[in-house]
Amino acid sequence: MKKKIISIILAASMMVAAGCGSTASSGSESAASSSAEETAASGETASGSASSGKSDVQYIKDKGTLTVGITDFAPMDYKEDGSDEWIGFDADLAKKVAEDLGVDCEFVEIDWDNKILELNNKSVDVIWNGMTLTDEVTGSMECTDPYLRNAQVVVLKSDVADQYKDAESLKDLNIAVESGSAGEQAAKDNNLNYTALSSQADALMEVEAGTSDGAIIDLLMAGAMVGEGTSYTDLTTTVELSDEEYGIGCRKGSDLAAYINSEMQSFYKDGSIQDIAKKYGVQDALISQ
């Protein structure tokens, strides 16, 4: 009888041990799965969709949407008064690419300082917003070929602009810039006093309100926003601080950049990109594809 009782106890103990082992294994697999998801979300995979085993192009086709990260930046991406539709040179091109992919085009306003994070965590599929091809950008994203030329220019009130002819003359001014932008880098490179804001549009409003002496913004934006016939008739451009080129950013290792390159070449060949450039007044800045 004692032997029988001992056998039952041993059998029960083995079942408990086996159950514990199963639980530990399941927990380990869950932790590994969670770790893999965190890694994918943080952008540590070779490309944004590597965790799914698909290309980014296929990932976008499967979900049915090309999600474009932007800021309010005329003439690239903006809305006209009273409209909810995003338009602009970049917005129109993104819509054409989405159409060729057979998907919807969705625009998401982002904090420009967090553009790399937004790509890597897959909040957006592409950064298409007059983005300057800096070393940081090209080192962190899979970028397209450059498609527009640009420069960083200083915007001042028209009645004082003739007092400022070069970077040295700007040293005592307080300059508004967009945080994380090429304009902020230009301010740093020229040792200027600056305040970083959330957008170039905010920087212009600072100058208009008199809370900043000037702003550094993209030349292409200045052409659309500053001077006679624009929203800021009493502002003007002065010193040009840098020359640069625009590119479109995808997740590192993504095949979407190559796809967009081929699309841009087709648009250039059939003349549609030239037509869109003329519509928004940036035709002189076009780079042949």
Secondary structure, 3 states (H helix, E strand, C coil): CHHHHHHHHHHHHHHHHHHHHHHHHHHHHHHHHHHHHHHHHCCCCCCCCHHHCCCHHHHHHHHCEEEEEECCECCCEECCCCCCCCECHHHHHHHHHHHHHCCEEEEEECCHHHHHHHHHCCCCCEEEEEEECCHHHHHHEEECCCCEEEEEEEEEECCCHHHCCCHHHHCCCEEEEECCCHHHHHHHHCCCEEEEECCHHHHHHHHHHCCCCEEEEEHHHHHHHECCCCCECCEEEEEEEEEEEEEEEEECCCCHHHHHHHHHHHHHHHCHHHHHHHHCCCHHHECCC
